[in-house]
Amino acid sequence: MTQASDQATQIYTAPAICDPVGLHQDLAQWNHRRLAPSAPSPNWEADLREDARMRWLEGVWVENLREQVAAEVAAAPSDVEGFIAWFEALKQAGPGQGDPLFDWLATQAQLEDMKWFLTQEAAGEAGFDDLVALAQVKAPTTAKLELARNYWDEMGRGNEGGMHGPMLDRAVQALELTPTIEGTVWQSLALANTLTAFSTTRRYAWHAIGALGVVELTAPTRVSRVAQGLKRLQTPVAVRKYFELHAALDVKHAEDWIANVLRPLVAEDPSRARFLAEGALIRLNCGLQCFEAYRSHLWAAAPFRMAAE
């Protein structure tokens, strides 16, 4: 490594290592700006330089996450049947599965607790529909078709009222939540930033597919408990609809993702299994960090409510 590149590495890696709050707030703001439709600007050259800096920071973050899961990934099979069995087992044994936060939300959380949780989730929402659309670019045909079907479901199959993103927005509005980047724990921002990095960076294309697939696999259990808590708290149907829908729909999505995306991708090229596994484990680890941060906040003032004790 040259002296210049070594100095650049020191400059760029420091925020990722020492200041995760600042890093992920900056990445979240940048992702919001760069993905929004815009018009040509006379500042485009300065914008490109800023994009290069942020992409470096994003890359440092993702590569650090890859290092963290390296040992677990080494144990993942690369043959089709072995990999699929390994992947499906993440639903029960993966990081963050069975976290006590969700039983607590279902049975004990008060309305203000639930509103804080949903505010964090809404602020950290990366937009599953857009992530799938970005991930499918130049994908092999069988996988591409399944991703297209998944995207069409996210789009309400052409019905604006059934679109999943606006459905969540209506829940946020009904509860009068005000999600902001600054008011969101960095772990939730990191989850969104990581998924966005995967889907917008072609060297992480297989990571994106593994990460989004494991969302479909593991989400139904969590969202069903959230829906149960919202019903217990007698929130309007408009608030619960998004969560009740995903509790049922994502079960089928996971089956189709495994059969029509993961299986053919690994069959065609077993070397992809490593990157699919990395994406899945990184997504689950980011989720676990979120759950831990949420529990720390929600249970700090009321430890007697902890469902795990």
N, C-alpha and C positions, 0 to 999 in steps of 0.2 A: 504494500500500500504506500502511495506517495505521501509526502508531508501534507500537501494540499488536501488530498482526499481524507487523510487522517483527521485534519483539523475540521473539515466539513462534517465528518462523522460525529466528532465531539459536539459540534454546534447543534446538529440536528437531533442527536439522540438524547440530549439532556432533558428536553421537555417530556419525551416519552417515558423516561425512566423516573424522573424526579417530580414531575407535576402532571399527574394524570387528569386532574380537574381542568387545568388550563389547556392541556392537549386536546381533550375530547370536547370541550366547549368550542375551541378553535376549529376542530375538524367538523363539528356539527354545523357551525355557522358557514364554513366553507362548502360543505355538502349542500346546504340549503341554497347558497348562491349559485353554485356551479350547475346544479341540476334544474334550476328554475328556467323556464323559457325567458329569453332576453333578446335584446337588439344589439347590433354592432356598436362598439364603443371606441372612441379614440384612445382609450387606455388599454387596448387589447394586449399590447406588448408587456406592460406592467402586470396585467392580469395573468399572462402566461408565466411570467417569472414567479408570481405568487403561487400559481398552480403547481409549478415544479417544486417549490419549497414544501407545500402541503402534501404533495404526493410522496415526497421523501419521508416526511414524518409518518404518513399513513403506512408506508412500506416498512419503516422501522418497527412500528407497532405490530403489524401483522407478522413480521418475521419473528418477533419476540414471542408472539402467541404460538407460532409453529414450533419453536424450540420447546415451549412448555409441554406440548403434547407428544413430543418425539418418541418417548419411551412407550406410551400407550399405542401410538400408531404402528410402531414396530411389531406389535403383537397382532395387528389386524391382518387377516388372510387376504390374499390377492386372487384366489380362485373364486369363481362366481358364487358357488353354493356357500363356501366358507365366509365370504365377505357379506353376503346377504344375511346369513345367520348372525354374524357379528353385529351388523347394523341393526337388525330387528331387536337384538338384545339390549340396545341402548334405551329402549322404551322403559325397561325395568331397572337396568343397572347403570345407565349413563349418569354423568354428573348432574346433580340437581333434581333428579327424578324422585318423587315422593317427598319433596321438601315440605316440612310442616307448615310453612307459610300458607299453603293453599287450603289445608283443612281449617286453619285458623280463620282465613277469610270466609270460608263457607259457613262456619258455625259460631264464631265469636266476634269478629270485627264489627265495630260500630260504623255508622254511615260516614263519619269524618275519616275514619281509617281507610275505608274503601275508596273514598274520593281522593285521598292522597295517593293511594296505590294506583288508581286509574290515571291520575294526572301524570305520574311518573311513566306509566306505560304509554300514554298518548304522546308525551313529549319525546320518548325514545322510539316511537314507531317509525320504521324506515320505509314503509309502503311495500307490502309483500307483492302487490300487483306489478309495480315498477321493477322490483328486484327480479321477479321471474322473467319479465319482458327483457331485461338486460342480460340475464343469464342465458337465455336461449339463443343469443346471436351466434350463428354459424355452428350450432350444436348438430350432432348427427341426427338423421331424420326421425328415427323412432323416439328418441328423447325429445326432440324439438316438438313433435306432435303432442306428446303428453304435457309438456310445459305450456303449449298453446291451449290445451283443454283446461289446464289449471288456471291459466290467465283468464280464460273466458268465464270460468266460475267466479273469479275475483271481480270480473266486470258485470256480475249479475246476469250473465248470458244475454247481454244487450239491453237489460232493463235497469234504468238509472236507480230505481228504488231498491234494487237488489245488489248494487255495487257495495263491496265490503268496506272500502275505505270511507266513503261518505256515511256508511252505517255506523262506523266507529265515531265519526265526527258528530253525528246526531246524538250519540250517547254522551259525548263530552259536553255538547251544548245543553242537553237536558239536565245534566248535573251541575251546570254552570261552572265547569272547570276552566282553569286558565293555565294550560301547560306552557312553560318557557324553558329555553335551554339553560338559563342561569339558575332556574329553580329545580333542576333535575339532577339527581345523583349521578356522578360521573360514570358509574357502572352501567346505567341505563343508556347513556349517550354512547358509551363504548360498544355496547351491543349493536346499536344502530349503525355506528360508524364502521364496525367490522363487517357487517353484512353488506353495507354500501361499498366498502372497499372490495369485497369479493366480487360483487356483481358488476362493478364498473371497471375492473382491471382484468384484462384477458389472461394474464399469467395465473390468476386465481379462479379461472372459469370453473374448474372441477371442484374447487373449494366451495364456490357459491352453490353448486348443485347439491353437494353433500350437506351444506349448512341448511339450505332451504328444505331439503328432504327431511332432515331430522326435526325441523320445526313442525312439519306436517305429522310426523310420527309421534311426537311427544306432546303437542299442544292440546289434544282433546281432553286429557285428564285434568290439566290445569284450568282450561277455560270452563270446563263443566263445574268445577268447584267455585270459580268466580261467579258463574251464572247462578249457582245455588245460593251464594252469599247475597247477591243482588236481589234475588227473589225473597229471601228471608227478610231483607231490609225494606221490602215492598217498594222497590224502585219501579218506575214505569216500564212497560214492555219495550219501548223504544231503547231504553238503556240496556236491557238484557239481550235484545235480539242478536246483536253481533256475537256475543259469547255463546248463546244457545246454538246459533247456526254453526259455528266452528267446532263446537263439541261433537256435532254429528257429522258434518261434511268432511272434516279433516281426517276422519278414520278412513273413508274411501279414498281421499287424496293420497294418504300415505301408502295404501295398498297399490294404487296405480303408479305412484312415484317409484316404488320398489320394483314393480313388475316391468314398467315401460321406460324407466329412466336409468336407474342404477344397474339393473341386471344387464341390459344390452350394452351399456357403457363399459362395464368391467369385462364382459364377454369379448367385446371387440378389442380391448386393450387393458390387460390386467394391471399395467403400471398406473392406471388412473385410480385404482383402489386406494392407494396411499393418500392421494390428494382429496378424494371424497371423504376418507376417514378423518383427515386433518380438519376439513371444513366442518364436519359433524361434531367432532370433539371440541373444537374451538367455540362453535356456537353454544354447545351445552355448558362449557366452562364459563362463558360470558353470562349465560343465563343464571348459573349458580351464584356468580358474584353479585348479580342483581338481587337475587332472593335474599342473600346474606345482608346486603345493604338495606333492603326493605325491612327485613326483620329487625335489624339494629335500630332503625328509626321507629318503626311502629310499636315495638315491644319495650323500648327504652323506658317509657314512663309508666308502663304497666306490666312488669315482669310476671305477675301472677296470672296473666292471661296466656302465657306461653303454652301452646298445645302440646309441646314436646315434654313438658314436665308434669 
